Amino acid sequence: MNFQDAINDLQTLDIQRPGTWPTWVHVATAVLTTVLLVGAGVYFKILDMRDELRAARDQETALFSEFEQKQKKVVALDAYKAQLQDMERSFGAMLKQLPSRSEVANLLNDISQTRVASSLDEELFQPQAEQPKDFYAEIPNKIIVTGSYHEMGTFVSGVASLPRIVTIDEVEIKPGSSGPGGKSAGPLNPEFLRMTATAKTYRYLDEDELAAQDDAKKAAVRAGGKP
């Protein structure tokens, strides 16, 4: 069969009577149908594979981003550990500056001796009630001293140099009621001033006090109150 005959056969095909078609037309139709089916299968398979590839790429990007974040954390871990150790050392050094209950009396005496060494006169040195905090107690001491501005500066500097933590708060400095020789002290007289302040010392709570404090907080929570 030549090409022209094939064309003629195709032109005379009766769509309603496929049984009359030539054999080669049946074969060609079967081949074409198979090719179309295979092609469609391959096409849809490629679409599925493309979607899977896109999903895999998105997952790869997410995993890479997660890896970068974790890698940064790992790199910073040593720095965090070193920082934590520094904080623990600093906290330990500060804790050592807090006296125990038995050492508070000595600390108060050190403050008085610093006042004496600064040549200040004492009108009042009155310890106030302790104020418990998380792991320490604050002990405020009301003080009133008189002397020159320079002597007061020496006193404050000496208190700051004590090996234990002492802070001077609520400072109020006014001219004294009388100066040397009973003369009235004017506002411009720096030789006789009166300082009222609160010297706060601190002590750490012992294990029994911490345990009692913790029990009190738990009891307050159980009672529906605030610790």
Salt bridges, closest charged atoms under 4 A:
ASP51 OD1 - ARG54 NH1 3.08
GLU66 OE2 - LYS70 NZ 3.09
ASP86 OD1 - ARG89 NH2 2.13
GLU103 OE1 - ARG164 NH2 3.11
GLU122 OE1 - ARG115 NH2 3.58
GLU123 OE1 - ARG194 NH2 3.02
GLU130 OE2 - ARG203 NE 2.93
GLU138 OE2 - LYS200 NZ 3.85
ASP169 OD2 - LYS200 NZ 3.57
GLU172 OE2 - LYS174 NZ 3.03
GLU209 OE2 - ARG101 NH2 2.25
GLU209 OE2 - ARG203 NH2 2.77
ASP214 OD2 - LYS218 NZ 3.33
